[in-house]
Amino acid sequence: MTISTPRRGPGLAAWLIGGGVADLVLVIALSSGNGDAYAAMGLADPGTATKVGTYVLRFTANAAAALCAGALCYATFFVPPRDSGGLSADGWSAVRVGGWAAWAWFAAALLLVPFDAAESTGVPVTVVLNPEGLAVVISVLNEPIAWLASALVALVIALCCHRVLKWRPAAGLAVLASLGLLPPVATGHGSAGLAHDITMNSLVIHVVAASLWLGVLVCLVLHVRRGTGRPEIAAARYRRFALWCWLAVSASGVTAALTLVAPSQLFTTGYGLMVLAKVGSLALLGGLGVLARRRLTTIGLLVSESALLLFTAGVSASMAQPVPPVLREADLSPVQVELGYQLPGPPSAMNLLLTWRPDVLLGIGFLVVGAAYVLGLQRLRVRGEHWPLHRTAIWLAGCAVGFLAMSSGIGAYAPASFSVHMVMHMALNMVAPMLLVLGAPVTLALRALTEAGSARQLLVWILDSRLLQYLCHPVVAAVGFVTGYYLLYFGGLFEPVMSEHWSRMVLNAVVLVSGYQFCWVVVGVDPTPGRLPHLGRLGLVFAVMPFHGVFAVILMTKDTVIASNYYRTLSLGWPVDLLSDQQLAGVISLVVGELVLVCAQIVLLVQWHRQDQLSTFRTLPSDLDDEETAAYRAMLTKLKHR
C-alpha cells in the first residue's frame, strides 16, 4: 500500500481535541434533559458536575485503554520485529505509547470508582468521597469493583511497558490489555434486562474490536508522521485489519442496539439519538475505508478516520450513562431477569430440538474457526497440496458439536436445568475437543500461513513459549482436567458462577480450553512439546477414567442439591425435582465421559499401530524396494525435510 503525505495541515492533536470537545458538547446537551431517566429508576439526579465528571472520566478511561491495547497490538503484529526477537525502533515506540496510555487508563479507572458509584446511586460524588462511603458502594455495587479490576490491569501494564524490549512480552501485554477492557462491560447496562445474554456477548466483541481499531489507527498515524521504518507494511496490514474491525463493530453494535432500544424510540429518546449518531459514524468510517482502498492512503485520511473513531468512542461512553429505554419499561419474570429470555416449557426432547438461542461469542466462534479451517484448506488446494479429507470432516464435526451445545436448546436450557448443563459440559469438555484435536488445526495453519505473516509469527511464538510447554505437560493436563469437576461442583463454586451471565461464559470457555488441552496431549495429531509415547498416553487415559467415574457416582448418590438456591429463584413455572435432575446429570456424565475416554483409547491404539507400521517400513533395506515403494520412500523423505 502506498502512503501519500500531503502538505502539513491541522495536526493530530488538533483533530483529537476537536473530537473530544464535540463529544463533551454532545454529552452535556443530552445530560441536561436526562433527569427523568433517574426519576424513572427511583433515583435522584446526581447533578451536572457528577454526570459530566463521570462521562469525562469514562471517556478518558475508554480512550486510554483503547490506545494502550491498540499500541501493544501494533507493536506486536503491525511492525516486523528484529531477527533476534527484539522489538524494532517503531515497535518500541508503540510500546512506550501504550505504557503512557496505561497510566492514564489507571488514573481514570481509579477515579471512576467513586464517580460511577455516585452516578449509579443518584447522589453527588462528594457523598461517597470518604472511606465509609467508598466501603459501602464497593460492598453493594458491581461497577466500582469492575473499575478497580480494570485499574489493576492498567497498573500492571504500565509498570511492565517500560521494561519490555522483546516481541513475546509485548504480545502477552496486548492480550492482557484486551482482557482488561472487559470488566466494565460485564457490569454495565448490557448485563441486565431482556436479552442481556445477547447484549453482553455482542458488547464484548464490540468493545474489543473498536478499542483495538482506534489504538492501532492512532499508532499508525504517529508512525507515518515520523516517517521511520517501513510504515507501508503496517498500512497494508491495517487496511485488512480495519475491514474486519468495521464488520465486527457494526454487526455487534447493531445487535446490541436492537436489544436496548426499540425502533420506535430511536427518534423520541436521547438514547435512541445516540444510537443513530453512532450508526452514522460507523457509516462514515465505512466510507473512509472504501475511499482508502480506491485511492492513496494519505495522512489526512488517517487522521480524519482517527477523529471520527474518537467521536464514536465518545458517543459510546455517553451511552453507558443513561438507562436504556427497554430496561425502564420491561416487566420481567425471574427467569428473564436471570437468563435474559423466557423458556417455552420443561426441557423435553421436543423443546430441546426446537428451541434456539444464538450464542454470539462461543457459538459464532465455532462457526468462525470452521470457516477459517476451510479457508486454510483452500489455500493448500490453490498451491496444489493435499490435505486428508477425514481431518476436515472431523474438524467440522467438532465445530458443529460446539455450536449445537451453545446455540441450540441445550445452550438455552443449560442455565435452568442441571442435567442439560451437564450435557453441554460433556459436549464442550470432551466430545468437541476430541474431534477438534484430530483435525490437526495447528499443522494446517502452519502449512497455510505465509512465512512473513504476523499470524504465523504469533502461532510460532505460542508453540515455542514456555507457557505452552508447561500446559502440555501430561501431569498438568490430567490434573487440570480431573480436578475441574470436583472443584466446580463440590467446591462451592458452581452456584456463584451460575448466578451471572459473564461468569457462565467464562466457565464455558474454561471448560472448552481444559478439555482441548487434555485431548491435545493425549490423542492430538499436532505435535506437542514433551509428548509421551503411545504407551504413556494410554496409561494417562486409564489413570483419568477412575477419577471421572467416581465423580459421576458421587453426583448420582449425593443427597443434597448443588446450587439449590439458584435453581429455586428461577421460578421456572413447571415442577422440577432438583435431586432427580442432579442424579440424571450424574448418569449423563458417567455414560458420555466414559464413552469418550474409551474412544480416546481406541484412537491411541490405532495411532500406535500406524506408527509401528511406518517405523517398520522405514527400517526395511532400500535395495528390496520396487519402483512404487522407492517413490513412496522418497516422498516421505521430502516431507520430513519440509
C-alpha positions in Angstrom: 0.0 0.0 0.0 1.3 3.4 -0.9 1.1 6.2 1.6 1.0 9.8 0.4 1.9 12.6 2.8 0.4 15.9 1.8 1.3 19.3 3.0 1.0 19.8 6.7 -2.4 20.8 7.9 -4.1 20.6 11.2 -2.1 18.2 13.5 -3.3 15.0 15.0 -3.6 16.7 18.4 -5.9 19.4 16.9 -8.2 16.7 15.4 -8.3 14.7 18.6 -9.0 17.7 20.7 -11.8 18.7 18.3 -13.3 15.3 18.6 -13.1 15.4 22.3 -14.8 18.8 22.5 -17.6 17.6 20.2 -18.1 14.6 22.5 -18.3 16.8 25.6 -20.8 19.2 24.0 -22.9 16.2 23.0 -23.0 14.6 26.4 -23.8 17.9 28.2 -26.6 18.5 25.8 -28.0 15.0 26.3 -27.4 15.0 30.1 -29.2 18.3 30.7 -32.5 16.7 29.9 -31.8 13.3 31.4 -33.2 13.9 34.9 -36.4 12.0 34.0 -34.3 8.9 33.5 -33.1 8.9 37.0 -36.6 9.5 38.4 -37.9 6.6 36.4 -35.4 4.4 38.2 -36.3 5.8 41.6 -33.1 7.8 41.9 -32.4 11.5 42.4 -30.5 13.5 39.9 -26.8 13.4 41.0 -26.1 16.8 39.5 -24.4 18.0 36.3 -21.0 18.0 37.9 -21.2 14.3 38.8 -22.7 13.3 35.5 -20.2 15.3 33.3 -17.3 14.2 35.5 -18.3 10.6 35.2 -18.6 10.9 31.4 -15.2 12.7 31.1 -13.5 10.0 33.2 -15.3 7.2 31.4 -14.3 8.6 28.0 -10.7 9.1 29.2 -10.6 5.6 30.6 -12.1 4.1 27.4 -9.8 6.1 25.0 -6.7 5.4 27.1 -7.5 1.7 27.3 -8.1 1.6 23.6 -4.8 3.4 22.9 -2.9 1.1 25.3 -4.3 -2.2 23.8 -4.0 -0.9 20.2 -0.5 0.3 20.7 0.7 -3.1 22.1 -1.2 -4.8 19.3 0.5 -2.5 16.8 4.0 -3.2 18.2 3.3 -6.9 18.1 1.6 -7.5 14.8 2.0 -4.5 12.6 5.7 -3.7 12.9 8.1 -6.5 11.9 10.4 -7.5 14.8 14.1 -8.0 14.5 15.5 -11.4 13.7 16.7 -11.7 17.3 13.1 -11.4 18.6 13.6 -7.9 19.9 11.3 -5.0 19.1 12.3 -2.7 16.3 12.5 1.1 17.0 9.0 1.7 15.8 7.7 -1.3 17.8 9.4 0.1 20.9 7.9 3.5 20.3 4.4 1.9 20.1 5.0 0.1 23.4 6.1 3.4 25.0 2.8 5.0 23.8 0.9 2.0 25.3 2.7 2.5 28.6 1.8 6.1 28.9 -1.7 5.4 27.9 -1.9 2.7 30.6 -1.0 5.3 33.2 -3.9 7.5 32.0 -6.2 4.4 31.9 -5.2 3.6 35.5 -5.8 7.1 36.9 -9.2 7.5 35.1 -10.4 4.0 36.1 -9.4 4.6 39.7 -11.3 7.9 39.8 -14.3 6.2 38.3 -14.8 4.1 41.4 -16.4 7.0 43.4 -17.8 8.8 40.4 -19.5 5.9 38.8 -20.8 4.7 42.2 -22.3 8.2 42.8 -23.8 8.4 39.4 -25.3 4.9 39.7 -26.9 5.7 43.1 -28.1 9.2 42.2 -26.0 11.1 44.7 -23.4 13.8 44.3 -19.8 12.4 44.2 -18.9 14.3 47.4 -21.2 11.9 49.3 -19.0 8.9 48.5 -15.6 10.6 48.6 -14.8 9.3 52.0 -13.6 5.9 53.3 -17.1 4.9 54.7 -18.9 5.8 51.6 -16.4 4.0 49.3 -16.6 0.9 51.5 -20.4 0.9 51.2 -20.6 1.3 47.5 -17.8 -1.3 46.9 -19.7 -3.8 49.0 -23.0 -3.2 47.3 -22.3 -2.3 43.7 -20.5 -4.3 41.0 -19.5 -1.3 38.9 -16.8 0.0 41.3 -15.3 -3.5 41.5 -15.2 -3.6 37.8 -13.3 -0.3 37.5 -10.9 -1.5 40.3 -10.2 -4.6 38.3 -9.6 -2.5 35.2 -7.3 -0.1 37.1 -5.3 -3.1 38.4 -4.8 -4.4 34.9 -3.8 -0.9 33.7 -1.3 -0.6 36.5 0.4 -3.9 35.7 0.7 -3.0 32.0 2.0 0.5 32.8 4.8 -1.0 35.0 5.7 -3.6 32.5 5.7 -1.5 29.4 8.8 0.4 30.5 10.8 -2.9 30.7 9.6 -4.6 27.5 12.1 -4.9 24.7 11.1 -8.3 23.2 8.3 -9.2 20.9 6.8 -12.0 23.0 6.3 -10.0 26.2 4.7 -7.3 24.1 2.2 -9.8 22.7 1.4 -11.0 26.2 0.7 -7.5 27.3 -1.5 -6.9 24.3 -3.6 -9.9 25.3 -3.8 -8.7 28.9 -4.8 -5.2 27.8 -7.6 -6.7 25.7 -8.9 -8.7 28.7 -8.7 -5.5 30.8 -11.3 -3.9 28.6 -14.0 -6.4 29.7 -14.8 -5.8 33.4 -16.8 -2.7 32.8 -18.7 -4.5 30.0 -19.7 -7.3 32.4 -21.3 -4.8 34.9 -22.8 -2.3 32.5 -26.4 -1.9 31.3 -25.9 -4.8 28.9 -25.7 -7.2 31.9 -29.4 -6.7 32.8 -32.8 -6.8 31.2 -34.4 -8.7 28.4 -31.9 -10.5 26.0 -29.0 -9.4 28.2 -27.2 -12.6 27.1 -27.1 -11.4 23.5 -26.4 -7.8 24.5 -23.4 -8.6 26.7 -21.8 -11.0 24.2 -22.3 -8.5 21.5 -20.7 -5.7 23.5 -17.7 -7.9 24.3 -17.0 -8.2 20.6 -17.9 -4.5 20.0 -15.6 -3.1 22.7 -12.6 -5.2 21.9 -12.8 -4.7 18.2 -13.4 -0.9 18.5 -10.7 -0.4 21.0 -8.1 -2.2 19.0 -9.1 -0.4 15.9 -8.8 3.0 17.5 -5.5 2.3 19.2 -3.9 0.7 16.1 -5.0 3.6 13.9 -3.5 6.3 16.2 -0.2 4.4 16.3 -0.2 4.1 12.5 -0.7 7.9 12.2 2.2 8.5 14.6 4.3 6.0 12.6 3.5 7.6 9.3 4.2 11.1 10.6 7.6 10.0 11.9 8.5 8.5 8.6 10.8 5.9 10.1 11.0 2.2 9.3 8.5 0.7 6.8 5.1 2.2 7.5 3.8 0.8 4.2 3.9 -2.7 5.7 1.9 -1.5 8.7 -0.6 0.4 6.5 -1.2 -2.7 4.3 -1.9 -4.8 7.3 -4.0 -2.1 8.8 -6.4 -1.9 5.9 -7.2 -5.6 6.2 -7.4 -5.3 10.0 -9.7 -2.2 9.8 -12.1 -4.0 7.4 -12.6 -6.9 9.8 -12.9 -4.5 12.8 -15.5 -2.4 10.9 -17.6 -5.6 10.2 -17.3 -6.8 13.8 -18.1 -3.4 15.3 -21.0 -2.7 13.0 -22.6 -6.2 13.4 -22.2 -6.4 17.1 -23.2 -2.8 17.7 -26.4 -3.2 15.7 -27.2 -6.4 17.5 -26.7 -4.8 20.9 -28.7 -1.7 20.0 -31.7 -3.7 18.9 -31.9 -5.3 22.3 -31.6 -2.0 24.2 -33.9 0.4 22.3 -37.0 -0.3 20.2 -37.1 1.1 16.6 -39.9 3.4 17.6 -37.7 5.0 20.3 -34.8 5.9 18.0 -36.1 9.4 17.3 -38.0 10.0 20.5 -35.4 9.3 23.2 -31.9 10.6 23.9 -30.6 7.1 23.9 -32.1 6.5 20.5 -30.5 9.6 19.1 -27.1 8.5 20.4 -27.6 5.1 18.7 -28.4 7.0 15.4 -25.3 9.2 15.9 -23.1 6.1 16.3 -24.7 4.3 13.3 -23.9 7.4 11.2 -20.3 7.5 12.4 -19.9 3.9 11.5 -21.3 4.5 8.1 -18.8 7.3 7.6 -16.0 5.1 8.7 -17.0 2.5 6.2 -17.0 5.2 3.5 -13.5 6.3 4.5 -12.4 2.7 4.3 -13.7 2.4 0.8 -12.0 5.7 -0.2 -8.7 4.5 1.3 -8.8 1.3 -0.7 -9.6 3.0 -4.0 -7.1 5.9 -3.6 -3.8 6.7 -2.0 -3.8 6.4 1.8 -2.9 9.9 3.0 -2.0 11.1 6.4 -5.1 13.4 6.3 -7.4 10.5 5.6 -5.9 8.5 8.5 -6.2 11.5 10.9 -9.8 12.0 9.8 -10.5 8.4 10.5 -8.9 8.7 13.9 -11.1 11.7 14.8 -14.2 10.0 13.6 -13.4 6.9 15.6 -12.7 9.1 18.7 -16.1 10.7 18.3 -17.7 7.3 18.0 -15.9 6.3 21.2 -17.3 9.4 22.9 -20.8 8.5 21.9 -20.3 5.0 23.2 -19.2 6.5 26.6 -22.2 8.7 26.8 -24.5 5.7 26.0 -23.2 4.0 29.2 -24.7 6.6 31.5 -28.4 6.8 30.7 -30.5 3.7 31.3 -31.7 2.2 28.0 -35.4 2.6 27.4 -36.0 -1.1 27.2 -34.8 -1.5 30.8 -37.1 1.2 32.1 -40.2 -0.3 30.6 -39.7 -4.1 30.9 -41.7 -6.2 33.3 -39.6 -9.3 33.5 -40.2 -12.7 35.1 -37.5 -14.2 37.4 -36.3 -16.4 34.5 -36.0 -13.4 32.2 -34.1 -11.4 34.9 -31.6 -14.2 35.4 -31.2 -15.6 31.9 -32.4 -12.8 29.6 -35.1 -14.9 27.9 -38.2 -17.0 28.6 -38.2 -20.7 28.2 -41.1 -22.3 26.4 -41.6 -25.2 28.9 -39.8 -28.1 30.6 -36.7 -29.4 28.8 -38.4 -32.1 26.8 -36.9 -33.7 23.7 -39.1 -31.5 21.5 -38.2 -28.3 23.3 -34.5 -29.1 23.2 -34.8 -29.7 19.5 -36.9 -26.7 18.5 -35.6 -24.0 20.9 -32.7 -22.0 19.5 -30.8 -19.2 21.3 -27.8 -18.0 19.3 -24.6 -17.6 21.4 -22.8 -14.6 19.9 -19.4 -15.5 21.4 -18.6 -19.2 21.6 -21.4 -20.3 19.2 -20.4 -17.9 16.5 -16.8 -18.6 17.4 -17.2 -22.2 16.4 -18.6 -21.1 13.0 -15.7 -18.7 12.5 -13.0 -21.3 13.2 -14.8 -23.8 11.0 -14.8 -21.2 8.2 -11.1 -20.4 8.9 -10.2 -24.1 8.6 -11.9 -24.3 5.2 -10.1 -21.1 4.0 -6.8 -22.7 5.0 -7.7 -25.8 3.2 -8.5 -23.7 0.1 -5.0 -22.1 0.3 -3.4 -25.6 0.2 -5.5 -26.6 -2.8 -4.5 -23.5 -4.7 -0.9 -24.4 -4.2 -1.7 -28.0 -5.3 -1.1 -29.5 -1.9 -3.1 -32.4 -0.4 -4.9 -32.5 2.9 -6.7 -35.6 4.3 -10.4 -35.4 3.8 -11.2 -37.2 7.1 -9.4 -34.5 9.1 -11.6 -31.8 7.5 -14.7 -33.9 8.3 -13.7 -34.5 11.9 -12.8 -30.8 12.5 -16.2 -29.6 11.1 -18.0 -32.2 13.2 -16.3 -30.8 16.3 -17.3 -27.3 15.3 -20.9 -28.5 14.8 -21.0 -30.1 18.2 -19.7 -27.0 19.9 -22.2 -24.8 18.0 -25.1 -27.0 18.9 -24.1 -27.1 22.5 -24.0 -23.3 22.8 -26.8 -22.2 20.4 -29.5 -25.0 20.4 -31.9 -25.9 23.0 -29.0 -27.4 25.0 -27.4 -24.0 25.4 -30.8 -22.3 26.1 -31.8 -24.7 28.8 -28.3 -25.3 30.3 -28.6 -22.4 32.9 -32.0 -23.6 34.0 -31.5 -27.4 34.2 -28.6 -29.2 35.8 -28.9 -32.2 33.6 -29.0 -30.2 30.4 -26.0 -28.2 31.8 -24.1 -31.5 32.2 -24.9 -32.4 28.5 -23.4 -29.0 27.5 -20.4 -29.6 29.8 -19.7 -33.0 28.3 -20.0 -31.6 24.8 -17.6 -28.7 25.4 -15.2 -30.6 27.6 -14.9 -34.0 25.9 -16.8 -34.5 22.7 -16.0 -31.3 20.8 -12.3 -31.2 21.9 -11.8 -34.9 21.0 -13.0 -34.2 17.4 -11.2 -30.8 17.1 -7.7 -32.1 18.0 -8.0 -34.9 15.5 -8.5 -32.3 12.8 -4.8 -31.1 13.2 -5.6 -27.4 13.0 -2.1 -26.3 14.0 -0.5 -28.3 11.2 -2.9 -26.9 8.7 -2.3 -23.3 9.9 1.5 -23.7 9.7 1.2 -25.0 6.1 -1.4 -22.4 5.0 0.1 -19.3 6.6 2.9 -17.5 4.8 6.3 -17.1 6.4 6.2 -13.3 6.6 2.7 -13.1 8.0 2.1 -11.8 11.5 -0.4 -14.6 12.2 2.2 -17.2 11.6 4.6 -15.4 13.9 2.0 -15.4 16.6 1.3 -19.1 16.1 5.0 -20.0 16.2 5.5 -17.8 19.3 2.7 -19.7 21.1 4.1 -23.1 20.1 7.6 -22.2 21.3 6.5 -20.5 24.5 7.3 -21.9 27.9 3.7 -21.5 29.0 2.6 -23.9 26.3 5.3 -26.4 27.3 4.0 -26.2 30.9 0.4 -26.6 29.9 1.2 -29.5 27.6 2.9 -31.4 30.4 0.9 -34.6 30.8 0.5 -34.3 34.6 -0.6 -30.7 34.3 -3.2 -31.5 31.6 -4.6 -34.5 33.5 -4.8 -32.8 36.9 -6.5 -29.8 35.4 -8.9 -31.9 33.5 -9.9 -34.1 36.5 -9.8 -31.5 39.4 -12.0 -29.1 37.5 -15.0 -31.3 38.0 -14.5 -31.7 41.8 -13.7 -28.0 42.4 -16.6 -26.7 40.4 -19.4 -28.9 41.6 -18.2 -30.0 45.0 -16.1 -26.9 46.0 -19.0 -24.4 46.3 -18.1 -22.6 43.0 -21.0 -23.7 40.9 -23.8 -21.6 42.4 -22.0 -18.2 42.3 -20.7 -18.9 38.8 -24.2 -19.7 37.5 -25.6 -16.5 39.1 -24.1 -14.2 36.5 -24.1 -14.3 32.7 -20.5 -13.3 32.4 -19.3 -15.9 34.8 -21.3 -18.6 32.9 -19.5 -17.5 29.7 -16.1 -17.7 31.4 -17.0 -21.2 32.7 -17.9 -22.4 29.2 -14.6 -21.1 27.9 -12.5 -22.6 30.7 -14.3 -26.0 30.2 -13.6 -25.9 26.5 -9.9 -25.0 26.9 -9.3 -27.6 29.6 -10.9 -30.3 27.5 -8.9 -29.3 24.4 -5.7 -29.2 26.5 -6.2 -32.8 27.7 -7.3 -34.2 24.4 -4.4 -32.5 22.6 -1.9 -34.0 24.9 -3.5 -37.5 24.7 -4.7 -38.0 21.1 -3.8 -34.8 19.3 -2.4 -35.1 15.8 -0.5 -31.9 16.0 3.0 -32.2 17.7 3.2 -31.0 21.2 6.3 -30.3 23.3 7.4 -33.1 25.5 4.9 -35.6 24.2 4.7 -39.0 25.9 5.0 -42.2 23.8 1.8 -44.0 23.0 2.0 -46.4 25.9 2.4 -43.4 28.4 -0.6 -41.6 26.9 -2.6 -44.8 27.1 -1.7 -45.1 30.7 -2.7 -41.5 31.3 -6.2 -42.1 29.9 -6.5 -45.2 32.2 -5.4 -43.1 35.1 -8.1 -40.4 34.5 -11.0 -42.8 34.0 -11.5 -43.8 37.6 -11.5 -40.2 38.8 -14.1 -39.3 36.3 -16.2 -42.3 37.2 -16.0 -41.6 40.9 -17.2 -38.0 40.2 -20.2 -39.3 38.4 -21.1 -41.8 41.1 -20.8 -39.1 43.8 -23.1 -36.9 41.8 -25.7 -39.7 41.4 -25.6 -40.7 45.1 -25.4 -37.2 46.6 -28.4 -36.5 48.8 -28.1 -32.6 48.7 -28.8 -30.4 45.7 -26.0 -28.4 44.2 -26.9 -24.7 43.7 -30.4 -25.3 45.1 -30.9 -21.6 45.9 -30.0 -20.6 42.4 -32.4 -23.0 40.7 -35.3 -22.2 43.1 -35.0 -18.5 42.5 -35.6 -19.1 38.8 -39.3 -19.9 39.4 -39.4 -21.8 36.1 -43.2 -22.4 36.0 -43.2 -26.2 35.9 -42.5 -28.7 38.7 -38.8 -29.7 39.0 -37.4 -32.4 41.1 -33.9 -31.0 41.6 -32.4 -34.1 43.2 -33.7 -36.4 40.4 -32.4 -33.9 37.8 -29.0 -34.0 39.6 -28.9 -37.8 39.5 -29.7 -37.7 35.8 -26.8 -35.3 35.4 -24.5 -37.9 37.1 -25.7 -40.6 34.7 -25.1 -38.4 31.7 -21.6 -37.6 33.0 -20.8 -41.3 33.6 -22.1 -42.6 30.2 -20.8 -39.8 28.0 -17.5 -39.3 29.8 -16.5 -43.0 29.9 -17.5 -43.5 26.2 -15.3 -40.6 25.1 -12.4 -41.9 27.2 -12.8 -45.4 25.6 -12.9 -43.8 22.2 -9.6 -42.0 23.1 -8.1 -45.4 23.9 -9.2 -46.8 20.6 -7.8 -43.8 18.7 -4.5 -44.1 20.6 -4.2 -47.8 19.7 -4.9 -47.0 16.0 -2.2 -44.3 16.1 0.2 -46.6 17.8 -0.4 -49.3 15.2 0.1 -46.9 12.3 3.3 -45.6 13.8 4.7 -49.1 14.2 3.8 -49.9 10.6 5.6 -46.7 9.4 8.7 -47.4 11.6 8.8 -51.0 10.2 8.6 -49.7 6.7 11.4 -47.1 7.3 13.8 -49.8 8.6 13.4 -52.1 5.6 16.6 -52.2 3.4 16.2 -49.9 0.4 17.6 -52.4 -2.0 14.4 -54.5 -1.6 12.1 -51.7 -2.8 10.2 -51.9 -6.0 9.7 -48.8 -8.1 6.5 -47.7 -6.3 7.9 -48.3 -2.8 11.0 -46.3 -3.7 8.9 -43.4 -4.9 6.9 -43.5 -1.6 10.1 -43.6 0.4 11.4 -40.6 -1.5 8.1 -38.7 -0.8 8.4 -39.4 2.9 12.0 -38.1 2.9 10.8 -34.9 1.1 8.0 -34.4 3.6 10.4 -34.9 6.5 12.7 -32.1 5.2 9.8 -29.8 4.7 
